[in-house]
Every structure is written in C-alpha cells, then in structure tokens.
Amino acid sequence: MPGPTLFVPPRRARRGAALTLAFMGALAAGAATAAWGAADGRQARPPAGEHGERQVLSRAVGRSVADPRAADRHTVDRRAVEAAAERAVRDGKSGSEAAAELLSRSGDAWSAVYSAREYEGFALALDGAYVGVGLTTRRAEGGRMEVDGVRPGGPAERAGIAPGDRLLTVDGADVTGRPVTEVVSLLRGDGRSLGSWPVSAPGTAVRLGLARGAERWERTLRRERLVTESVEVERRGGAAGTLPATLIKVSSFTRGTGERVREAVREAAPGEGILLDLRGNSGGLVDEAVTAASAFLDGGLVATYDVRGSRHDLRAGPGGDTRRPLVVLVDGGTMSAAELLTGALQDRGRTVVVGSRTFGKGSVQMPSRLADGSVAELTVGHYRTPAGRAVDGAGITPDLAVPGPAGDGGEGDAEARGRRVLSGLGGGA
C-alpha cells in the first residue's frame, strides 16, 4: 500500500461535497501538455487525453491554514474511521459508506474512501503506470473526437492508428459530442471509475470505430499495463547570450521520480544551469519529492509536518549539487509534493522560483484498510517549509512573478524568463 502522499486525489461524490477534483489522470498521463496558470495562479486549461480532463476548482476549497494544529481539528482519527467501518460490517451494512459518512462530517476536504478495486488503480498510478490502449484524444470542431497522440509501441500504434484519425465509436457507442471523460470511461472498460479515471484490466478488449479521410474501419485492441515517464529531460542551448541549461520537467512524483531527477542533475554538462519545471505537477509520494530535493541540497531540512502535536522532519540526503545555478518554474497547477519541493529549495536559498503562485495544498494523506476491504485515505498532518511557512491554502509565491502564457518567448514566458535568470546566476558547476 502506498505510503504518505501529497497530491490532489481523485474525488468521489459524498454528502455535503459539491466538489470534484480529478487529478489521477494527471499522474497517469504525465501532464506533458498541461497549460496552467493565470495572473492569480489559480486558473487551468484542462488538456484532453485518454486519462480524462483535469479540473482545478481551487476557489471552492482554497483556505488559509495559519496553524497546522488548527487544521487537524478538521481531520478524523484513523481508529475512529476503522471502528465505524467495523460496526457497519457487523450490522450487515457497508463499511465504506459508514467511513465516508464520518469523513463528510469532518470538514476535511482531502480525505476520501475508495473501494478495493478503485484503490488498486490508485496504487498503480503512484507506480507511474496505467492500463489502457496508448492513445490520447481531443475534441475537435463540431464535437468530433480525434486521436491526438499515439504511444510508441502501444496497442493503438501496433493497430495502425495515427494522430489525426477520427474516433467514431468505442464498443459500438457513438462518441461524437461526448466529453473526453466519458470517452475515457468507454476506452478503459468496465464502467468502474476512480474519480474520472476508470479502471480496467490488462488483456480486456475494446473495439474502436475509426475514420481517416473517406476511409472507415474498426480495430479491436487489447488493453495493456503501460508505464509513463514522470521525468523528461531536454538540453537548452545557450543562444542569445543565455547560459546553457538542462530542462528537467517533472509531471508527478510517482515511484522512482526522485532518483531520475538526481540522475538528470548528475548527467548535466559542466557549466550548465538547471531549469526544474514543476508547472502542472499534481504531487505524489512524499519520499520521492524529498529524494528530488536531495539532488540540489547537501542534507538538511526539506519540510516538517505535525501529526496531532508530534513533529516529524523530512531531510535531504547528502551529496547533492549545491553549486549549479537552479531555477524552479511553477504555476497554479503546481501542487502538494511539488510545493513541498519548491518551498524547500526556496527557503534554503538554493533556487530562484519563477512563474505564478502555486495551488496551496499542504496536507499529507495516509491509507488505512477498512473491514470490508475498502481503503480510507486520511489526512494525518499538514507540512511546513524549512522556514516554517504553512502552504495549505496559501501556496508558494514565486520570487519572480510571470503570469503570462507559455511559449511566446517574451516577458510572459516563464521558461524564457527563467533562462535569463539562470544567466544572471552565472557560472555553473
């Protein structure tokens, strides 16, 4: 069972909650096409894909928590939740429903209860994997559903499906005009879902109706367990007087992410700076974020969190690269574990943070198995940065605010501004 997590979990509807946050798709898909951020750091444009549309409704849940001990009053003790589930099972009722009812009265926005099947998908995503056919989709003009991308070596590519093909039907159901999330459910199979991320099994079949120009055909694909890459590394040249840089894009903190960040830093050429891109990163495993921090710090405090008055320290390992110039890119979709990492590097004076204010989710969840096999993800504490800042509801304020859209190369392009900051930091390793 996964350990402590710091990310926005997929939400299940429960009494008193009118909020749905579907971020498991972000973990699974790698978020490579995310376009987050606005002047207030709180808007998001959801990308399309096999794994669904991500929605940020942060204004509905944003809250300032100045004292983590005060926030703990809105959480539920693990033993109380387990006891409620046990009583319900003894009475022939649903343990998960009893636990969810208790959580709904707690005021905790982040705890949730999942069936055993749903939690299997949850754990799979934290492993950096998903079950699917290896294609992403988008809605085109007139509500048409088009193939946006095809995973190399996946079932869709092997079947000859290509970007630009029109997706007409899934198992005989017309998908024209449907939301991407409904198409996801059809592609993934059995109608069971984890938030907006349906879960199916490897080897199950799905029949697709497709079109390319005037040609129409059908293909039956077998779903597979596919592994996503949470870390992408690109080299940026030193044109126009800027310092050569290695861009490390981290989409989520799934298993192995921290060590891949460390490898990317070790492999950067002498004299290069590092652009650590955490935009659109929805969080993940605490230990992976701490390992990533160890790439840039030589030991020391990364964060603290309090569990009902008991303080726990998270510390970086020794031997990180402390000299190479570093800029961290953030936006309104930078969340949870990504905020923990950003806050640590900022407080320790290791980086300049560029972009827009981050989301502001600073609570830590732990899983607890209930009597009927379901799993409760319960908030166990709230973390602070090394300087004692609470992140929940407040987020991380960048050192250099860049609220504009990405990609134009001008003053509103966070990456371009970050590269200029790197050049000002100078020297390299």
N, C-alpha and C positions, 0 to 999 in steps of 0.2 A: 504494500500500500504506500502511495507517495507520502513523503514527509511534509514539512511545513511548506506552504505555498503562499506566494504573494502575487496574485493576479486577479483580474475580474472574472469570476466564474460564470459559466452559463447559468442563467436564472430560470427557475421553474416557477410558474404561477402559483401563488399561495394567498390565502385570505389576507386582505389588508394591503396587498402589494400590487400596485398598478405599473410596475416597472419590469421591463425585460432587458437584460444585458446579455448579448450573445457573443462571447469572446472566445469560446473554444475553437471556432473556426479560425480565428486569428492565430492561435497556437498551432493548429494543424497545417494551415496553408503557408505559414511563414511570413505572411504580411508583406511580401516584397513589393506589392503595388499600392501600399497604403498611402493615402493623401490626407494627413491630419493637420489640424491647427488653424487658428484664426487669430484675430487681434487679441482676443481674450483667452486663447489657448484652449477653448472648450468646444469647438465645432469639429465635425468629422465628415468626410465624404466616404461612404462605405464602398469598398471595392466589391466587385462581383466575383463569384467563384464557385467551385464545386462544394466548398465548405460554408457557403452562406454569406450573408451580408452582415457586417459588423455595425452595431448601433451603439452610439455613446449618448446616453441620456443623463449626462453628469449633473445637470442642474437639478434633476429630480432627487439626487442622492448626495450632492455636494454638501458638506457640513464642516465647520471648523471644530477641531478637537484639540483644544489647547493642552489638556491634561489626559494622557492615555488612561489613567486610573478612572477618570470620569467616563470615558468611553466604555470601560469594562462593565459599567453598570448596565449596559445595553446588551451584553452577551449572556449566554446561558451556560451553566456549568455542565461539562460533559457527562458527569454522573447523573444529573437530573434528566438529561435527554435520554440516556440509555435506560434509566429506570422507567420513564414514561413509555418508551417503546416496549419494554418487557411486560409492563402491566397490560398494555393493549394486546399484545400477543397472547397472554394468558387468558384474556377475556374474549379471544377469538376475533379481535379487531386488527387493523393494520398498524404495525409498529411505526412505519414510515410516516403515516398520516398523523399519528399522535405526536411524533417528534416535530413534524412540520408545523403543527398547530402551536406547540410550545415555542418554536422559533418565531412564528409570526407575531406572537405577543411580546417578544423580547425587544423589538425595535432595532435588531441587528440587521443591517442592510446586506451583509455579505455571507452569513451562514445559510446553508441550504441542505436539503435531504435529497438523495438520489437512490434510485433502485440499484440493485447489484449490477444489472446489465448496463445501466447508464454509467455507473462508476467504472466499469471495465473500459468504456470508451474514454472516460476522463483520464484514467491511468495511461491508456495508450497514447493519448495526445501529449501527456507530460513526458513520454518517452520519445517524442518527436516523430510520431508515426500516425497514420490514419488508414482506414480501409476505404478504398474507392477504385475508380477506373482510370484516374490520371488525366482528367481534363478539367479546365476551368471554363465557365460560361459567362456571358454578359447579355443583358437585354439590349437589343438594337432598335432601330426606328420601327414604329408600328407594333412594338411588343414582341418582335421576333427574338427567339433565343439563339444566340450564336456561340460557337466554340471560340473561346478567347485564347486559350493556350492548351498545349498537349505536353504531358510529362514525357521526356525521353525514356524509352524503354518500357513505358507503362502499357496497360491493356488497350487504351484508346489509340496510342501510336501504332501498336502492332496490328490493330484492326484497320489501319489506313486513314483514320480520322485526322483532319488537319485544321489548324486555325482558320477561321472564316467559314467553315462548314456551318450550315443551319441545323440546329437540333429541333426536330419537329415533334417527336413523341418519345416518351420513356415508358416502356412496358405497355404500350398502346394508348397511353394518356397524352392528349394534346398539351404541350407546354407553352404554346404561344400566348402571350399576355400574362402569364403567371409570374409571381415574384420569384426571384432567384432562390429564395429559401425553400419554396415549395418544390422547385426543380431539384434542389439538393435532396429533399426527402425522398423523391422518386428515384434519384440516382443511387442513393445509399441503401434503399431496400425496404425493410420490413415495417416501416411506419413508426418504429420506436425512435425516440429522439432524446438527445442530451441538449437541452435548451433548443436552439435552432440547428443543432448539429446531429442529424440522425446517425444511428449506429447500426452497422450490418456486419456480416461475417465474411471472411475471405472464402472465395470459391462459389459464392452465390451468383446467380446470373441476372443480368439486366439487358433488356432488348431496346436498342435505340433506333429511332427513325430519323434519317438524316437527308440533307439535300445539299448539292453543290451545283450552282447554276440551274440547269433544267433537269439534272440527274437526281433521282431519288433512290434510296436504298435503305436496308436495315442491317444492323450488325448486333449480334449477341455477344456481350463481353462478360468476363468473369472478374468479380471484384478481387483485389489483392491488398495485402498489407504493404503500404508504401511509406518510405521514410523520407521525411522532409529535412531540409538543411536550415537550421536556425541561424547560421552564421554565413555571410557572404563577404568575400574579401576582394577588393579591387585596388589596383595601383593608380594613383592620380599623378600625372606628370607635373613638373614644376614650371609650366608655361607662364608667361607674363610676369616673371619675377616672383612667383609664389614658391613656397617650399614644397618639394616632392612629398607626397603623402600616401599612406596606406589607409584606405577607407574600409572599416570593419562595420558592416551592417548586421545588427543583431535583432532578429524579429521577435524572439521569445526566449525564455530561459528554460528550455527543456533539458533532459539529461545529456550531459556531455558538452553543453554550450560553453561553460566556463573554461574548460580546457581548450576548446577550439579557439576561444579568444586569446588565451595565453600563447598558443602556437602561432597565431597570426602576428602577435606582437613580436615574438622571438624571430620570426621569419622576415620581418620588415627590414629593408636595407638600411645600413648605417646612414645617418643624416636625414632620414625621412621622419616626418611627423605622423601622428595618428589622428584620424577622424573617426571617432566612435559614434556611429549613427544609431540612436535608440528611438528614433521617431516611429510612432505606431507600435511600439513594443508593449504588449499587454501583460508582461510579467512572466511568472512561472515559479520555479523552485528557488527557495532562498539560498541553498548551498551553492547553486550554480552562479547566482549573482555575486556571492562572496568570492568564489573562485575567480570570476572575471575581474573583480576588484584587485585580486592578488597579482594580476598581470601588470598593474600600474603602481602598486604600493609595496613597500618592503615591510610587511607585517603591520600591526596596529589595528585600531578600531575601525570597523566598517559601519556598524549600527548597533543599537541596543533595542531590546523590546522587553516590556513588562508584562508578566502574566500574573495578574492579581497581586501586585505588590512585589513580586520576585523579579529582579532584573537579570536579563540574560545578555551577554555580549557576543557579538559576531565579529570575528577578527580575520584579517587577511593573512595568508601565508607569506613566508619570507621570499626574497629574491626577485620581486617584480622590477620592471624597468621604470625607474623613478626620474630619469633624465630626459627621455624623449618627449618633445612637445606633444601635447594632447589637447584636443577639443572634443567636447561631447555635444552632439546635436539632439535636441529634444523638441517635443510639441505636445499638444493636448492629448495625444494618444499614447504618450509615454507614461506607463503606469506601474504601480506596485513594485515588483523586484527591480524593474528598470529605474524607478525613482530612488529606491534604496541605493543602487549603484551610483547614480548621478549625485545624490546628496553626499555620499561618502567621498567621492573624488573632489567635489566642490569644497566641502568643509576642510578636507585635508590639504587644500591648496595645490592639488595635482592637476587641475584642468581649468579651462575656461568653458562655461556652458553657454551654448548659442542656440537660439530658437524662441519658442513661446512657452508659457507656463504649463507645467505638466498636470496630469489629471487630478492627483491628490487622493490616492488610495493607499493608506499606510497601515492596514490591518493584516494580521497573519492568521491563516486558517490551518487546522489540522483535521485529518479524517478520523472518524470513530465508527466502527462497525456496530450496527444495531441488531436486536434479537431476531428480526425477520430477514437478515442478510442485506438490508439496505445500509447506506452509508450517510452519516451526517458530517458535513464539512463545517466545523465550528470555529468561530473567531476565538483565538486564545490570547491575543495581545495586539498591541499597536507599537510600531517601531519609531525610533528617533534617529536622526543623523548623528554623526560623531559630535557635532556642536550642540546637540540637544534639541534640534528643531523637530517638531511634530509635522508629519507630512499629510496626515489624513484630513481631507477637506481643504487643504491649503496648497498642496503641490510644491514643486520646486520652481523658484523664479530664476530664469537664466541670467547670467552675467551680462549678456548682450542680447537684447530682445530683437528678434527678426520675425515679424508677424506675417510676412507676405507669402505667396505661393512658391513652391519649389520649382526649380528648373529653368528660371529665366536668366540666371547668371548675374542679375543685378542686385540692388540693395535689399530686395526682399527674398533672395535665395539664401537659405541658411547654410547650405553647403559651401557656396561661393564665399559668403562672409566668414565661415569657419576656416576656410583655407587661407584667407587673408590674415585672420588672427594667428593661425599657425606660423605664418611667415614672420609676424611680429614677435612671436615667442622665440624664434630663432633656432639655432644651432644644431639640433638633432643629437643623436646618441654618440 
